[in-house]
């Protein structure tokens, strides 16, 4: 399977992955897309879909957690949001169950390299973002050899890290363009709102509640709300900061296009020791897939094709199945190249 931009999808293309909207099945894997389906996806805000076109149908792109776990997590966060809006008690038991399910899925796929390439609409960005940041944070915690109890505390705090946004006017949260300085000051208060919502709950540890307060702090003191520095920032929050930025930059928003994983990787390296704790960032970078499976790439010799497999020890050197020569002419038969065995070849560009 491979991921292609919605503008390049044609009628008759076959879906490789099911598409969900608001936690409900919209289109099933295996369906042929009609012009009507394509137009509806565009209107819903989808920027890409996974298709099978006979080239790399044997390549399966798995999410870090199962669809069942992800869908349950979305339901849980939606219910939490409604409970807070209506001043009902937070159902911590169901939240802890969701975190435990995520941990169990990640333990089962412990060797997975991180490639969060969800196909999703803007409508559920906040929900999916919270889940992705939780997944990434738990993966970092696992790389830091956290105990199961510590992973659960970390996961609960991160799953709730943006809960304070429920107290920010929806017209600001959902604004389809960049915020004004005044609006940004309102948004920044979500850290305190979230902390206040969580810190009085006896079932939520203080360390977990502090993730909501500190996840926008930076180790050089340039973050908010308190301008904390270095180890004055809770370790859970230093983890969540990396996860939060990685997922935010890796996904399209209404007011900006996403970066490629390689661009996000370079950004994180540039900010190591200023925005981010460099020791925690080193643990995270070990889990990043720079060129996710299904990515179309051009090699330094001009040939092009799709990434089909990772080399965990060398994230810049995956296995590539080549379909086109330097002129763009298709080979009679595809050629597979393991870049770890071809040191003279590098990935020149991502298409």
Protein Blocks (a to p, Z undefined) as FASTA:
>chain_A
ZZddfklpcehiacfbdcdeehiafbdghiacdfklmmmmmmnopabdcddehlmmmpcc
ddfbdfklmmmmmmmmmmmmmmmmnopacdfklmmmmmmmmmmmmmmmmmpccddfbdcd
fklmmmmmmmmmmmmmmmmmmmnopafklmmmmmmmmmmmmmmmmmgcfklmmocbdcdf
klmmmmmmmmmmmmmmmmmpmkbcfklmmmmmmmmccfklpacfkopahjlpcfklmmmm
mmmmmmmmmpccfkbccddfklmmmmmmmmgoklpcfklmmmmmmmpcfbaghiacddfk
opacddfbdcfklmmlccdddfbdfkopacfbdcdddfklmmmbccfbdZZ
